Amino acid sequence: MNIQLQDLTKQFPARGKKARGAVTAVRDLTFEVPDGKLVGLLGPSGCGKSTTLNMICGLETPTAGRIFFGGEDVTALPPELRGVGMVFQNYALYPHLTVLQNITFPLENLKGAQKLTKAEMRRRALETAALVQIEPLLDRKPKELSGGQQQRVAIARALVKAPRVLLLDEPLSNLDARLRLQTREEICKIQKKTGITTLFVTHDQEEAMSISDFIVVMRDGVLMQQGAPQQVYDDPACLFVAKFLGTPPINVFAGEVKDGMLLLAGQKALPVPGAPDGEVWAGVRPEGFAPAAGGPVACALSRVEVLGRDTSIVCTHPALEGDTVRAIVRPEELTAPVDGAVRFALKPDKVFLFGRGDGQRIRFGGRAARA
């Protein structure tokens, strides 16, 4: 069951005595969630992710645009008729019910031809509990469970109805780091096993990239870029996407292109054939630095952090937008600093140029540059 959003817009009335007009939470949003895939809807807080999810499940009505499930227009369909399973950030379990009763509860509300016997409801609840590996917890109340266990119960409750679509609204944000890692792996396994079309909302880019087949990046209610996680990381369309994806984050320099050469602090750093002359933002991924004794980019060394498999060189540069440059290199690539400076060559495929005004990508090399 694929999901298609076409020119989806949602406006809310402005609040406050001095406020005028409407607030646009989502603007002309168009993308598709392929059948049986897990898609990460990614962006900073307040970018419209949850509003989009609420429109898909029917809790919010779009101001404009259409929503399709498998080619069927569900824009005006009530939530209970859409066949959607929803998992919220705060679990939303019933505290007075046991785990088994929480899972069974959605089945008790089925009517007509969908109505089930008590034996059938129990069978489906037990099968779903086994799927999320919580069979030993069925007689407990939510207060007796850990955060990760409660989240599994919430997922089981959403899956027990055999929904056409599963929607997850920041389901891991209340968990500690170790539980978050474990639970996201479980969500990925469950999605692969069931084959259910899933939309996963998060502001954590590492989380989205690690489990998603496809990601959609939003900002201020607008779609910025979509594609496979690695493709978006390797080929960002704008400075915002480049800065939002990646841990450690991309290093951004104020640079200038002159006669096909990128200049950083007036020094030649990298040939950029085809790029137009002018001031640019130059983004360099942490893995885009190659230590070299005679490298064209000289940085003042702050410290070296040993990370096990890799080593992080923390340094400064006069053209850097932020506080420090962070370069990730292999231990054998390290070179001794000279007069407190470490020098790098830049890897062209890990360097991106962006317009100083609009932040849009400027391509160079074998790809056409933006005029």
C-alpha angles and dihedrals in degrees: 000000000000124000121220125191116194120194091325115189131176125187128183125198113259117255128220136046095274096041118107135188124002134309114235110216096172125022127197093325115184126173141119132235104210120229113276095003132123110231123190116216102205137185145107122293112287096024095119102262098128092041089055091050091049091053091050092052093042101249089117128038116225118242087215139351135052138268121210130191110197091336093312115121105234097166093115097030116116115249094248091058098049097078093233128153113206128197115191131207093245096046092235094216121167104251095206094053128078121242090261092049091049091053093045095047098088090053092055090064095056114115140191117003091356095058113120135205119246090251092053092047091052092048093052092045092052092048091051092046089054090050092058093036101241101120094123091056101055096109096047128099119235093255088062093058133084120241092260092050092050090052091053090052089052091051091048091051090053093047099045091078090058091235124199091227133026118209121193118191108199090310096174103045094098094054129090119250098267094045091046091056093046095046095048089053089051092049089052092050092048092049092050092047096048097036090216118158105251135191113196118195118203143144090210107097094192089054093050096045094048098058108018126102088200134009133209116201118206135187127181091347094307129111108243101178142339134194144094110330096245092044092053091047093049096042111031115184095212144008093262093058092044091053095042096054123062140053114250090030124245117276111240122203131186101237144162132224115217126169093342095311129111112226122200115191087346094304124117108252109164140353109249104183114197096020113125119242117263145084115311144171109245115205119197120187114228089248090052095083120092114192109233130168092225097031118149096233114072119192132181108245117236102171145321119240118200110215099177107248092026137030126223118216110202114198144139136246129189093233095049117121093210135041104271142015113232116199121184113209139158115263092244090058094062117118127194114260117246116218089344094306130114120201129213141188114214124236106230095215090057095049121088129186123211133185112264091224108037101020092229121147120269110201125210140175116038092351123081115263122230112253 
